Amino acid sequence: MSQFHFDPQTYLEMMRAEVPDYERLQDELAAASAGRPVDRMLDLGAGTGQTARRVLAVHPRARLVALDENPGMLELARALVRDAAPTARFVVGRLEDPLPAGPFDLVISALAVHHLDAAGKADLFARIAVVLAPGGRFVLADVVVPTDPADLVTPVDGAHDQPSPLPDQLDWLRQAGLDPDVVWMRRDLAVVTADRPAA
Ligand SMILES: C[S@@+](CC[C@H](N)C(=O)[O-])C[C@H]1O[C@@H](n2cnc3c(N)ncnc32)[C@H](O)[C@@H]1O
């Protein structure tokens, strides 16, 4: 799943082929965002907008900020969510750089954080905690290093794909001051909610 493979035009087809549970993962992320009011939301590694589209269906009034380093992917995202989120903002930027200013009620990220190494993930989680509003939620959906090596079914290149074990990621979320909970898992895919305590 190297970012260098990402051709915006063929992206979705490629993901469905490489990640058989791709649609389920997106649906589980969207479901994990439900049950709370969301005014502002931030999508990290938004890609072509497949994740944002589903979450906007749950939170139709949410104002979206979508960040990705690939402008071509964001152009497709802009087209995909144009009707659902006419005021959405699209930011070409890197996960490693300062995040768009909060506060956000919801931060989401699907299949993007595994492009960072361990230190990069811990650093990103700390910065997400800062831009989350008190009582806000981060929902992470990603490929992880599974306990049983036989469950590692998603193609990873070991260079640009750097998944981490789930327990490590839960520790980094706790160290960031968030309260994590694993809400869905299948083989090497996981969806985690991480809530910032209310003030
Ligand atoms: C596998 S796609 C996931 C896109 C979308 N969230 C989805 O689930 O379909 C990963 C996305 O993360 C972006 N990405 C990868 N590394 C990044 C980084 N360091 N900073 C910003 N975006 C990054 C890529 O450009 C790509 O659009």
The ligand as an ORCA input file, in Angstrom:
! r2SCAN-3c Opt
* xyz 0 1
  C      -4.376      4.239      1.608
  S      -4.763      5.944      1.361
  C      -6.189      6.169      2.457
  C      -7.123      7.233      1.959
  C      -8.484      7.269      2.635
  N      -8.409      7.640      4.030
  C      -9.181      5.924      2.487
  O      -9.321      5.207      3.483
  O      -9.533      5.586      1.351
  C      -3.510      6.791      2.254
  C      -3.536      8.289      2.011
  O      -2.642      8.882      2.944
  C      -1.867      9.842      2.256
  N      -0.588      9.944      2.976
  C       0.335      8.973      3.136
  N       1.355      9.413      3.884
  C       1.054     10.701      4.202
  C       1.714     11.702      4.954
  N       2.883     11.447      5.549
  N       1.133     12.910      5.082
  C      -0.062     13.172      4.473
  N      -0.728     12.262      3.739
  C      -0.176     11.040      3.613
  C      -1.724      9.353      0.833
  O      -1.479     10.397     -0.067
  C      -3.081      8.694      0.621
  O      -4.013      9.581      0.058
*
